[in-house]
Amino acid sequence: MTKKERYQRIIQWFSENMPSPTTELNYDSPFHLLLAVILSAQCTDKRVNMVTPALFEAFPDPKSLAEAKEEHVYSFIKSVTFPNNKTRNLIKAAKILNEEFNDCMPEDIDNLMKLPGVGRKTANVMLAVVWNKAAMAVDTHVFRVSNRLGLTTNSKTPLATEKTLVKYFPEEIISTAHHWLILHGRYVCKSRNPDCDNCGLTDVCQTFKSNKLKRSNKTIKTKTKLKKSDKETN
């Protein structure tokens, strides 16, 4: 199977089985999505969605958050991972949005990445979710699933994965593919215990094929040893 055929098969399956994927982070504005994505770093979306309603109500716009005290912001997000650092990043990002962008969210990756707490992945999430741009955010799920399925080959970095996925996925579905891979990694192709029995892509999955071959070889070796042992006993 060529790489092009692999992509076509995977696109077909996701299109049929996950036609309208969306982010699982709750938000009501681009600014609030930014806060949620920053908070989601090394934290579950479920936990983030538990703390953001009160946070969003307290800080409806960048100006209100830019003027907030750290201890006040911390009180809303203390249950997420790394709350101290994230508190500082939220306030600093809000200040930049207020002072340099007139409370408006920049729509390009370079300006987004000027905001504290915003790396390439977060910036791409914003571009893909808010503006439906052809941006591929590579988190741990996307990185893992891409390598396992064979969408990438021995990709060593998130950036290398991003470049390959953007190259082979049609531009008009890149933002959708971003959600496909995240959700598949979150619920099916999990890190420690991938649910291969409920995956519709085992026919093209490089890792599944490799593991199947290993199991087959192990079985053959075991049978060979047993036969040898029987002959020696007789």
C-alpha positions as a Markdown table, in Angstrom:
| # | Residue | x | y | z |
|---|---|---|---|---|
| 1 | Met | 0.0 | 0.0 | 0.0 |
| 2 | Thr | 1.4 | 3.4 | -1.0 |
| 3 | Lys | 1.3 | 6.3 | 1.4 |
| 4 | Lys | -1.4 | 8.0 | -0.8 |
| 5 | Glu | -3.6 | 4.9 | -0.7 |
| 6 | Arg | -3.1 | 4.7 | 3.1 |
| 7 | Tyr | -4.3 | 8.3 | 3.5 |
| 8 | Gln | -7.2 | 7.7 | 1.2 |
| 9 | Arg | -8.4 | 4.7 | 3.2 |
| 10 | Ile | -8.0 | 6.5 | 6.5 |
| 11 | Ile | -9.8 | 9.6 | 5.2 |
| 12 | Gln | -12.6 | 7.4 | 3.9 |
| 13 | Trp | -13.1 | 5.6 | 7.2 |
| 14 | Phe | -13.0 | 8.7 | 9.4 |
| 15 | Ser | -15.4 | 10.5 | 7.0 |
| 16 | Glu | -17.9 | 7.7 | 7.4 |
| 17 | Asn | -17.5 | 7.1 | 11.1 |
| 18 | Met | -16.6 | 10.5 | 12.5 |
| 19 | Pro | -18.2 | 13.0 | 10.0 |
| 20 | Ser | -18.4 | 16.0 | 12.2 |
| 21 | Pro | -15.7 | 16.0 | 14.9 |
| 22 | Thr | -15.3 | 19.0 | 17.2 |
| 23 | Thr | -13.2 | 20.1 | 20.1 |
| 24 | Glu | -14.3 | 18.8 | 23.5 |
| 25 | Leu | -13.3 | 22.0 | 25.2 |
| 26 | Asn | -16.2 | 24.2 | 26.0 |
| 27 | Tyr | -15.9 | 27.9 | 25.0 |
| 28 | Asp | -18.1 | 30.8 | 23.9 |
| 29 | Ser | -15.5 | 33.1 | 22.3 |
| 30 | Pro | -12.0 | 32.9 | 20.7 |
| 31 | Phe | -10.6 | 34.5 | 23.8 |
| 32 | His | -12.2 | 31.9 | 26.1 |
| 33 | Leu | -11.0 | 29.1 | 23.8 |
| 34 | Leu | -7.5 | 30.4 | 24.1 |
| 35 | Leu | -7.8 | 30.2 | 27.9 |
| 36 | Ala | -9.2 | 26.7 | 27.8 |
| 37 | Val | -6.4 | 25.5 | 25.4 |
| 38 | Ile | -3.7 | 27.0 | 27.6 |
| 39 | Leu | -5.2 | 25.3 | 30.6 |
| 40 | Ser | -5.5 | 21.9 | 28.8 |
| 41 | Ala | -1.7 | 21.5 | 28.5 |
| 42 | Gln | -1.0 | 18.1 | 30.3 |
| 43 | Cys | -4.5 | 18.2 | 31.7 |
| 44 | Thr | -7.7 | 16.5 | 30.6 |
| 45 | Asp | -10.4 | 18.4 | 28.8 |
| 46 | Lys | -12.9 | 17.1 | 31.3 |
| 47 | Arg | -11.0 | 18.8 | 34.2 |
| 48 | Val | -10.6 | 22.1 | 32.2 |
| 49 | Asn | -14.4 | 22.1 | 31.4 |
| 50 | Met | -15.1 | 21.9 | 35.1 |
| 51 | Val | -13.2 | 25.1 | 36.0 |
| 52 | Thr | -13.8 | 27.3 | 32.9 |
| 53 | Pro | -17.5 | 28.3 | 33.4 |
| 54 | Ala | -16.6 | 30.3 | 36.5 |
| 55 | Leu | -13.4 | 31.6 | 35.0 |
| 56 | Phe | -15.2 | 32.8 | 31.9 |
| 57 | Glu | -17.8 | 34.5 | 33.9 |
| 58 | Ala | -15.3 | 36.3 | 36.0 |
| 59 | Phe | -13.1 | 37.4 | 33.0 |
| 60 | Pro | -15.3 | 37.9 | 29.9 |
| 61 | Asp | -12.5 | 39.7 | 27.9 |
| 62 | Pro | -8.7 | 40.3 | 27.9 |
| 63 | Lys | -9.0 | 43.6 | 29.7 |
| 64 | Ser | -10.7 | 42.1 | 32.8 |
| 65 | Leu | -8.1 | 39.3 | 33.0 |
| 66 | Ala | -5.2 | 41.6 | 32.4 |
| 67 | Glu | -6.1 | 43.7 | 35.5 |
| 68 | Ala | -6.7 | 40.6 | 37.7 |
| 69 | Lys | -4.5 | 39.6 | 40.7 |
| 70 | Glu | -2.7 | 36.3 | 40.4 |
| 71 | Glu | -4.3 | 34.9 | 43.6 |
| 72 | His | -7.8 | 35.7 | 42.2 |
| 73 | Val | -7.1 | 33.9 | 38.9 |
| 74 | Tyr | -5.4 | 31.0 | 40.8 |
| 75 | Ser | -8.6 | 30.4 | 42.9 |
| 76 | Phe | -10.5 | 29.5 | 39.7 |
| 77 | Ile | -7.9 | 27.1 | 38.2 |
| 78 | Lys | -6.1 | 25.6 | 41.2 |
| 79 | Ser | -7.4 | 22.1 | 40.4 |
| 80 | Val | -5.7 | 21.9 | 36.9 |
| 81 | Thr | -2.1 | 20.9 | 36.4 |
| 82 | Phe | 0.6 | 23.5 | 37.0 |
| 83 | Pro | -1.8 | 26.2 | 38.2 |
| 84 | Asn | 0.8 | 28.7 | 39.3 |
| 85 | Asn | 2.5 | 28.8 | 35.9 |
| 86 | Lys | -0.8 | 28.8 | 34.0 |
| 87 | Thr | -2.1 | 31.6 | 36.2 |
| 88 | Arg | 0.9 | 33.8 | 35.2 |
| 89 | Asn | 0.5 | 32.8 | 31.5 |
| 90 | Leu | -3.2 | 33.6 | 31.4 |
| 91 | Ile | -2.7 | 37.1 | 32.9 |
| 92 | Lys | 0.4 | 37.9 | 30.7 |
| 93 | Ala | -1.4 | 36.7 | 27.5 |
| 94 | Ala | -4.4 | 38.8 | 28.4 |
| 95 | Lys | -2.2 | 41.9 | 28.9 |
| 96 | Ile | -0.6 | 41.4 | 25.5 |
| 97 | Leu | -4.1 | 41.0 | 23.8 |
| 98 | Asn | -5.3 | 44.1 | 25.6 |
| 99 | Glu | -2.3 | 46.3 | 25.0 |
| 100 | Glu | -1.0 | 45.2 | 21.6 |
| 101 | Phe | -4.1 | 43.8 | 19.9 |
| 102 | Asn | -6.9 | 45.9 | 21.3 |
| 103 | Asp | -8.6 | 42.9 | 22.9 |
| 104 | Cys | -8.8 | 41.1 | 19.6 |
| 105 | Met | -7.4 | 37.6 | 18.9 |
| 106 | Pro | -4.7 | 37.6 | 16.3 |
| 107 | Glu | -5.4 | 35.2 | 13.4 |
| 108 | Asp | -1.9 | 34.2 | 12.4 |
| 109 | Ile | 0.5 | 31.7 | 14.0 |
| 110 | Asp | 3.4 | 34.1 | 14.5 |
| 111 | Asn | 1.3 | 36.6 | 16.6 |
| 112 | Leu | -0.5 | 33.8 | 18.5 |
| 113 | Met | 2.8 | 32.4 | 19.5 |
| 114 | Lys | 3.9 | 35.7 | 21.0 |
| 115 | Leu | 1.3 | 35.0 | 23.8 |
| 116 | Pro | 2.7 | 33.3 | 27.0 |
| 117 | Gly | 1.6 | 29.7 | 27.2 |
| 118 | Val | 1.0 | 29.5 | 23.5 |
| 119 | Gly | 3.3 | 27.2 | 21.5 |
| 120 | Arg | 2.8 | 26.0 | 18.0 |
| 121 | Lys | 0.3 | 23.3 | 19.0 |
| 122 | Thr | -2.0 | 25.8 | 20.8 |
| 123 | Ala | -1.7 | 28.3 | 18.0 |
| 124 | Asn | -2.7 | 25.7 | 15.5 |
| 125 | Val | -5.7 | 24.6 | 17.6 |
| 126 | Met | -6.9 | 28.2 | 17.5 |
| 127 | Leu | -6.4 | 28.5 | 13.8 |
| 128 | Ala | -8.2 | 25.2 | 13.1 |
| 129 | Val | -11.1 | 25.5 | 15.6 |
| 130 | Val | -11.9 | 29.2 | 15.4 |
| 131 | Trp | -11.1 | 30.1 | 11.8 |
| 132 | Asn | -11.2 | 26.6 | 10.2 |
| 133 | Lys | -7.7 | 27.2 | 8.7 |
| 134 | Ala | -5.6 | 24.4 | 7.3 |
| 135 | Ala | -3.6 | 24.0 | 10.6 |
| 136 | Met | -2.6 | 20.7 | 12.1 |
| 137 | Ala | -2.1 | 20.8 | 15.9 |
| 138 | Val | 0.1 | 17.9 | 16.9 |
| 139 | Asp | -0.4 | 16.8 | 20.5 |
| 140 | Thr | 0.6 | 13.5 | 22.0 |
| 141 | His | -2.5 | 11.8 | 20.6 |
| 142 | Val | -1.9 | 13.0 | 17.0 |
| 143 | Phe | 1.8 | 12.2 | 17.3 |
| 144 | Arg | 1.1 | 8.6 | 18.5 |
| 145 | Val | -1.8 | 7.8 | 16.2 |
| 146 | Ser | 0.0 | 9.1 | 13.1 |
| 147 | Asn | 3.1 | 6.9 | 13.7 |
| 148 | Arg | 1.0 | 3.9 | 14.6 |
| 149 | Leu | -1.2 | 4.1 | 11.5 |
| 150 | Gly | 1.7 | 4.8 | 9.2 |
| 151 | Leu | 0.6 | 8.3 | 8.3 |
| 152 | Thr | 4.1 | 9.3 | 9.3 |
| 153 | Thr | 7.2 | 7.1 | 9.2 |
| 154 | Asn | 9.5 | 7.2 | 12.2 |
| 155 | Ser | 8.6 | 10.8 | 12.9 |
| 156 | Lys | 10.8 | 12.1 | 15.7 |
| 157 | Thr | 9.2 | 15.5 | 16.5 |
| 158 | Pro | 5.7 | 17.1 | 16.5 |
| 159 | Leu | 6.9 | 19.5 | 13.8 |
| 160 | Ala | 8.0 | 16.7 | 11.5 |
| 161 | Thr | 4.6 | 15.0 | 12.1 |
| 162 | Glu | 2.8 | 18.3 | 11.3 |
| 163 | Lys | 4.7 | 18.8 | 8.1 |
| 164 | Thr | 3.9 | 15.3 | 6.8 |
| 165 | Leu | 0.2 | 15.4 | 7.7 |
| 166 | Val | -0.2 | 18.8 | 6.1 |
| 167 | Lys | 1.5 | 17.5 | 3.0 |
| 168 | Tyr | -0.7 | 14.5 | 2.5 |
| 169 | Phe | -4.1 | 15.5 | 3.9 |
| 170 | Pro | -6.1 | 17.6 | 1.4 |
| 171 | Glu | -6.0 | 21.2 | 2.6 |
| 172 | Glu | -9.8 | 21.5 | 2.9 |
| 173 | Ile | -10.0 | 18.7 | 5.6 |
| 174 | Ile | -6.8 | 19.4 | 7.6 |
| 175 | Ser | -8.7 | 21.1 | 10.4 |
| 176 | Thr | -11.1 | 18.2 | 10.5 |
| 177 | Ala | -8.3 | 15.6 | 10.4 |
| 178 | His | -6.8 | 17.2 | 13.4 |
| 179 | His | -9.9 | 16.3 | 15.4 |
| 180 | Trp | -10.1 | 12.8 | 13.9 |
| 181 | Leu | -6.6 | 11.9 | 15.1 |
| 182 | Ile | -7.1 | 13.5 | 18.6 |
| 183 | Leu | -10.4 | 11.7 | 19.3 |
| 184 | His | -9.2 | 8.4 | 17.9 |
| 185 | Gly | -6.1 | 8.6 | 20.1 |
| 186 | Arg | -8.2 | 9.6 | 23.1 |
| 187 | Tyr | -10.8 | 6.9 | 22.9 |
| 188 | Val | -9.5 | 4.0 | 20.7 |
| 189 | Cys | -5.8 | 4.1 | 20.0 |
| 190 | Lys | -4.9 | 4.8 | 23.6 |
| 191 | Ser | -1.3 | 5.1 | 24.7 |
| 192 | Arg | -1.0 | 2.0 | 27.0 |
| 193 | Asn | -3.9 | -0.2 | 26.0 |
| 194 | Pro | -5.0 | 0.5 | 22.4 |
| 195 | Asp | -8.5 | -0.9 | 21.7 |
| 196 | Cys | -7.6 | -2.7 | 18.5 |
| 197 | Asp | -10.8 | -4.9 | 18.7 |
| 198 | Asn | -12.9 | -1.8 | 18.2 |
| 199 | Cys | -10.7 | 0.0 | 15.7 |
| 200 | Gly | -11.8 | 0.0 | 12.1 |
| 201 | Leu | -8.4 | 0.8 | 10.8 |
| 202 | Thr | -6.4 | -2.3 | 11.7 |
| 203 | Asp | -6.2 | -3.3 | 8.0 |
| 204 | Val | -3.9 | -0.3 | 7.4 |
| 205 | Cys | -2.4 | 0.1 | 10.8 |
| 206 | Gln | 1.4 | -0.4 | 10.6 |
| 207 | Thr | 1.7 | -1.1 | 14.4 |
| 208 | Phe | -1.1 | -3.7 | 14.4 |
| 209 | Lys | 0.5 | -5.5 | 11.4 |
| 210 | Ser | 3.9 | -5.4 | 13.1 |
| 211 | Asn | 2.5 | -6.8 | 16.4 |
| 212 | Lys | 0.5 | -9.5 | 14.6 |
| 213 | Leu | 3.7 | -10.6 | 12.9 |
| 214 | Lys | 5.6 | -10.7 | 16.2 |
| 215 | Arg | 2.8 | -12.8 | 17.8 |
| 216 | Ser | 2.9 | -15.2 | 14.8 |
| 217 | Asn | 6.7 | -15.5 | 15.0 |
| 218 | Lys | 6.5 | -16.1 | 18.8 |
| 219 | Thr | 3.9 | -18.8 | 18.3 |
| 220 | Ile | 6.0 | -20.5 | 15.6 |
| 221 | Lys | 9.1 | -20.5 | 17.9 |
| 222 | Thr | 7.1 | -21.9 | 20.8 |
| 223 | Lys | 5.7 | -24.7 | 18.7 |
| 224 | Thr | 9.2 | -25.5 | 17.4 |
| 225 | Lys | 10.6 | -25.6 | 20.9 |
| 226 | Leu | 7.8 | -28.0 | 22.0 |
| 227 | Lys | 8.4 | -30.3 | 19.1 |
| 228 | Lys | 12.1 | -30.3 | 19.8 |
| 229 | Ser | 11.4 | -31.1 | 23.4 |
| 230 | Asp | 9.1 | -33.9 | 22.6 |
| 231 | Lys | 11.7 | -35.5 | 20.2 |
| 232 | Glu | 14.4 | -35.3 | 22.9 |
| 233 | Thr | 12.0 | -36.9 | 25.5 |
| 234 | Asn | 11.2 | -39.7 | 23.1 |
